[in-house]
């Protein structure tokens, strides 16, 4: 198999833009060049990566699997280039990093892999805890920096934070559900269905605040700490859910499809960011981690 970086970068652009025309505009090349490159990639891999429709080119299940690997490939190449220029070989020691549960599942691995490629001599000690305890550890100086949900950060006078991504909250539904006929879904319509709740990273509080503001009592069928369980339950029709886009994937582990729709009149987001103790001098390791996280944000 002879894949090229150009094919991979064109594939990633097409996947992220959702259309060949969008990818061509982003890359400043012709649509035919994008189309030819994607077809060559599919021929090389023997997989159909996109579904061709009149409204765009959504990824197939295999396409979603390949997208993650393609991003890692491009990131590794960029990190290798930066390492040769960066002169970080002399940086060693330990980085004490805090992380909250939901962020650990959807941000930590990629950011940490990139950090380790750039400064391989640094040992990273990761502590996964609830947001409130992570704040406590930061203030006590037991953590250098934390990758966490910063939407509900309490001690903003003592902590600094930088938002990396704002993830809007949407409704997740199984493929073929009647509510998918609407571009936006009202909370009242969702309450006619059994709802699946996620119990980690203060999701119950965030979602409950939305229901309370709307004056509606949700029809909660069950709550689980597993995002994959939520995804599988929704995809197989056991209920609907309301969760941030950072955790959304259009396929369950079993291969069942689900879709998401915005909530009518709702602009609530769950914000992922980096936090550290205000006024403290960031170590070399922490400064490099912050830069890596910012670059990761820019690429997403």
WOKAVEN-V611521 format. One record per backbone hydrogen bond with DSSP energy under -1.0 kcal/mol. NH is the residue of the N-H (numbers start at 1). CO is the residue of the C=O. E is the energy in kcal/mol with one decimal. If there is no record, write none. Layout:
NH_CO_E ; NH_CO_E
//
This chain:
8_4_-2.0 ; 9_5_-2.8 ; 10_6_-2.6 ; 11_7_-2.2 ; 12_8_-2.4 ; 13_9_-2.2 ; 14_10_-2.2 ; 15_11_-2.6 ; 16_12_-2.6 ; 17_13_-2.2 ; 18_14_-2.0 ; 23_19_-1.8 ; 24_20_-2.6 ; 25_21_-2.1 ; 26_22_-2.3 ; 27_23_-2.5 ; 28_24_-1.1 ; 29_24_-2.0 ; 34_30_-1.4 ; 35_31_-2.8 ; 36_32_-2.5 ; 37_33_-2.0 ; 38_34_-2.6 ; 39_35_-2.4 ; 40_36_-2.1 ; 41_37_-2.1 ; 42_38_-2.5 ; 43_39_-2.2 ; 44_40_-2.2 ; 45_41_-2.5 ; 46_42_-2.0 ; 51_58_-3.1 ; 53_56_-2.1 ; 57_18_-2.2 ; 60_49_-1.9 ; 64_60_-2.2 ; 65_61_-1.8 ; 66_62_-2.4 ; 67_63_-2.1 ; 68_64_-1.2 ; 69_65_-1.1 ; 70_66_-2.8 ; 71_67_-2.5 ; 72_68_-2.0 ; 73_69_-2.3 ; 74_70_-2.3 ; 75_71_-2.5 ; 76_72_-2.5 ; 77_73_-2.1 ; 78_74_-2.2 ; 79_75_-2.7 ; 80_76_-2.3 ; 81_77_-2.0 ; 82_78_-2.4 ; 83_79_-2.7 ; 84_80_-1.6 ; 86_82_-2.3 ; 87_83_-1.1 ; 91_88_-1.7 ; 95_123_-2.6 ; 97_125_-2.7 ; 98_145_-2.2 ; 99_127_-2.2 ; 100_147_-1.1 ; 104_100_-2.4 ; 105_101_-1.5 ; 107_103_-2.4 ; 108_103_-1.6 ; 111_107_-1.9 ; 112_108_-3.0 ; 113_109_-2.3 ; 114_110_-2.0 ; 115_111_-2.4 ; 116_112_-2.5 ; 117_113_-1.6 ; 118_114_-1.8 ; 119_115_-2.5 ; 122_119_-1.6 ; 123_93_-2.7 ; 125_95_-2.7 ; 127_97_-2.8 ; 129_99_-1.7 ; 134_130_-2.2 ; 135_131_-2.3 ; 136_132_-1.7 ; 137_133_-2.4 ; 138_134_-2.2 ; 139_135_-2.4 ; 140_136_-1.8 ; 141_138_-1.2 ; 142_137_-2.2 ; 143_137_-1.1 ; 144_96_-2.3 ; 145_96_-1.5 ; 146_275_-2.2 ; 147_98_-3.0 ; 148_273_-2.6 ; 150_271_-2.4 ; 153_150_-1.2 ; 156_154_-1.7 ; 159_155_-1.3 ; 160_276_-3.0 ; 162_274_-2.4 ; 164_272_-3.1 ; 165_272_-1.9 ; 167_270_-2.6 ; 169_268_-1.9 ; 170_243_-2.4 ; 171_261_-2.7 ; 172_241_-2.8 ; 173_259_-3.2 ; 175_257_-1.6 ; 177_174_-1.8 ; 180_177_-1.7 ; 181_178_-1.4 ; 182_179_-1.8 ; 185_262_-2.4 ; 190_186_-1.5 ; 191_187_-1.8 ; 193_190_-2.1 ; 195_219_-2.2 ; 196_240_-3.4 ; 197_222_-2.8 ; 199_224_-2.3 ; 203_200_-2.0 ; 206_202_-2.1 ; 207_203_-2.8 ; 208_204_-2.5 ; 209_205_-1.8 ; 211_207_-1.9 ; 212_208_-2.7 ; 213_209_-2.2 ; 214_210_-1.4 ; 216_211_-2.3 ; 220_218_-1.3 ; 221_195_-2.8 ; 222_195_-1.3 ; 224_197_-2.4 ; 230_226_-1.9 ; 231_227_-2.7 ; 232_228_-2.5 ; 233_229_-2.7 ; 234_230_-2.6 ; 235_231_-2.5 ; 236_232_-1.7 ; 237_234_-1.7 ; 238_233_-2.8 ; 240_194_-2.5 ; 241_172_-1.4 ; 243_170_-2.0 ; 245_168_-2.1 ; 247_244_-1.4 ; 248_245_-1.5 ; 252_256_-2.7 ; 255_252_-1.7 ; 258_250_-1.8 ; 259_173_-3.1 ; 261_171_-2.2 ; 264_185_-2.5 ; 266_263_-1.9 ; 270_167_-2.9 ; 272_165_-2.7 ; 273_148_-2.9 ; 274_162_-2.2 ; 275_146_-2.3 ; 276_160_-2.3 ; 278_158_-2.8 ; 280_277_-1.6 ; 287_283_-2.6 ; 288_284_-2.2 ; 289_285_-2.2 ; 290_286_-2.5 ; 291_287_-2.0 ; 292_288_-2.5 ; 293_289_-2.5 ; 294_290_-2.1 ; 295_291_-2.3 ; 296_292_-2.3 ; 297_293_-2.1 ; 298_294_-2.2 ; 299_295_-1.7 ; 300_296_-1.5
//
